[in-house]
């Protein structure tokens, strides 16, 4: 992030690009947070002391006790257990949607960059239109029509992501497709798939990894916002955004039920963002460019 | 230049038309019987058939779309399914509220973010620059509703200086306006600042690497002069672009923020209508949000042309 100061006159040609940035302190924190969240999502349901819907305390927002370490929620359910169960939704839905959208966008963007011509024109035209549609609006419209079921949520977020990924993937592949070794591969008679997968893809890993990270953090925020609006994961299941919504009245007593899910969302996204920053440090991309 | 603007306008209108098809398709062709939704599961098939006919839902899709579109263009927005009142009346009350909120947030956010970005670029690598980067990264790692709730916790619950809700904002008096808008506007500010700060910093630092800046530095121009007169004008195009993008983002950010503070704007109306499947209201609010979004991107294009002489004289 720092780089050489622009305020000192430097001899031309001294700018060097590091192949792999050293793991900075913030990068370490980011990777740690990310690993913690993956662990929570993978093992959470097995670690949870209670079932999702089980009532363990009387009254709303029971204080912490040895039986429920983080107290109860607005219905007297165990907050810790619900957090552990919710991890799977918060990270899982976002990761599934991002991966799906990423694969679709990558395929479309790469193919458009390699084939060019009319196909490329059609793809860019389609992308321009899709990208001028506010994402939250698209999601709300689809949910208004189909209802907030898990496949609809994953599909909608994947669709929203794919257009953004396709644009970046196309731009990255355009640059690489013009290089000589790709030209040679084409002349050798390699198939379209082979050119894309064996020549272009290996040279686009870094910017694509950064893009994946950005999309993932976006998906986590988007999903939790939908759940907060009551249009995401439906009760009795809940992701962290939905838990904030349900327990928002406990905020005024500082109940852990409202604060912990909010903090966990923040830590998850922060972990992804810090990792992305570290990944991007060696490349020319700035985190800001494709943040949204 | 006029030609360029006209062609952008044409593109905007074309996009808007495609949007109208998408909005209509998403809400009309999808499954779910409207008559059943209104009358309930235990209604008789005859009653449902009558209602379907009365609402014109038995007509072919293309005819309904044409009627809907021409109605929209004439200002006839139809009736809300839930309340049976004209959509135009419901929307009219809300649209000003949302515009006021978004405008206040934009007026606060844009100068502040560009200013901080410039300061950051003036002292790259300084403690100020580093801490600003970390703080803004933490803030955008939180969803808007969390930022909003944290502000409520701090300013309304702990310090008790502001109300936590803005359900019935009092716009007639200045204190009422400030009380109603401060928390929602601050939340929106938090959600758009990082992007603009980072882009301003990056764009200015990028220009600073150019030889002509080194020339200015060597001839002894002051730091301030280099930053404001030499670097900023050439960094303006990407900054304007990001500003417009984020103003567009304000348009969708208000949806969540209005729900957090139960602010009576278009965003909350949209969420409520989606929950009750009040399709006519969803369609109209959806089109309003799309139009605002397109107008903003259009404005960004036009401003970018004005700030970049090389584009200004393009054929």
Contacts between the chains, C-beta under 8 A, distances in Angstrom:
chain1	res1	chain2	res2	distance
A	1	B	130	7.7
A	1	B	133	6.2
A	2	B	124	6.6
A	2	B	125	4.2
A	2	B	130	7.6
A	3	B	124	7.0
A	3	B	125	7.7
A	3	B	205	7.7
A	5	B	124	5.8
A	5	B	125	6.1
A	6	B	121	7.8
A	6	B	124	6.3
A	6	B	205	5.5
A	6	B	208	3.5
A	6	B	209	6.2
A	6	B	213	7.4
A	7	B	124	7.7
A	7	B	208	7.8
A	7	B	217	7.5
A	7	B	223	7.3
A	9	B	214	5.1
A	9	B	217	5.9
A	9	B	218	6.2
A	10	B	214	7.9
A	12	B	211	7.8
A	15	B	209	7.7
A	26	B	134	7.5
A	128	B	15	7.6
A	129	B	15	5.9
A	129	B	18	5.3
A	132	B	15	5.3
A	132	B	19	7.8
A	132	B	293	6.6
A	132	B	294	6.0
A	132	B	297	6.2
A	133	B	19	6.6
A	133	B	22	7.0
A	133	B	290	6.8
A	133	B	293	7.7
A	134	B	248	7.1
A	134	B	251	6.1
A	134	B	252	4.3
A	134	B	289	5.9
A	134	B	290	7.0
A	134	B	293	5.1
A	135	B	252	6.8
A	136	B	252	4.2
A	136	B	255	5.5
A	136	B	256	7.6
A	137	B	252	6.5
A	137	B	270	7.9
A	137	B	286	5.7
A	137	B	289	5.3
A	137	B	290	6.7
A	138	B	26	7.8
A	140	B	255	7.6
A	140	B	270	6.2
A	140	B	271	7.1
A	140	B	274	4.9
A	140	B	282	7.4
A	140	B	286	7.6
A	141	B	22	7.7
A	141	B	23	6.3
A	141	B	26	4.0
A	141	B	27	6.0
A	141	B	274	7.9
A	141	B	282	6.8
A	141	B	286	5.9
A	142	B	26	5.9
A	142	B	30	7.9
A	143	B	274	6.0
A	144	B	26	7.4
A	144	B	27	5.8
A	144	B	273	7.6
A	144	B	274	4.3
A	144	B	277	6.0
A	144	B	279	7.0
A	144	B	282	5.1
A	145	B	26	5.4
A	145	B	27	5.6
A	145	B	29	8.0
A	145	B	30	3.1
A	145	B	31	7.5
A	145	B	32	6.7
A	146	B	30	5.7
A	146	B	31	7.3
A	146	B	32	7.9
A	147	B	32	7.7
A	217	B	141	7.3
A	221	B	143	4.8
A	224	B	143	5.2
A	224	B	145	7.9
A	225	B	143	5.2
A	225	B	144	6.8
A	225	B	145	6.4
A	225	B	256	5.3
A	228	B	143	7.1
A	228	B	145	4.6
A	228	B	256	6.9
A	228	B	259	7.5
A	229	B	255	7.6
A	229	B	256	6.7
A	229	B	259	5.8
A	229	B	271	5.2
A	230	B	271	7.6
A	230	B	275	6.3
A	231	B	271	7.1
A	231	B	274	6.3
A	231	B	275	6.9
A	241	B	143	7.0
A	241	B	145	7.5
A	244	B	145	6.6
A	244	B	146	7.0
A	244	B	149	7.1
A	248	B	149	6.9
A	251	B	149	5.9
A	251	B	152	6.8
A	251	B	153	6.0
A	251	B	157	7.1
A	252	B	157	5.5
A	252	B	164	7.9
A	254	B	153	7.5
A	254	B	157	7.9
A	258	B	149	7.3
A	262	B	142	7.5
A	262	B	146	4.3
A	262	B	149	6.5
A	262	B	150	7.6
A	265	B	142	7.1
A	265	B	143	6.1
A	265	B	146	6.4
A	266	B	138	7.5
A	266	B	141	5.4
A	266	B	142	4.5
A	266	B	146	6.2
A	269	B	141	4.0
A	269	B	142	7.2
A	269	B	143	7.8
A	270	B	137	7.2
A	270	B	138	6.2
A	270	B	141	3.9
A	273	B	137	5.8
A	273	B	140	7.4
A	273	B	141	5.4
A	274	B	137	7.3
A	277	B	137	7.3
A	286	B	198	6.5
A	286	B	199	7.6
A	286	B	202	4.6
A	287	B	198	6.6
A	288	B	194	7.6
A	288	B	195	5.4
A	288	B	198	3.6
A	288	B	199	4.8
A	288	B	202	6.3
A	288	B	242	7.1
A	289	B	199	7.7
A	291	B	140	7.5
A	291	B	194	7.7
A	291	B	195	5.4
A	292	B	195	6.8
A	292	B	245	6.9
A	292	B	246	7.9
A	292	B	249	5.9
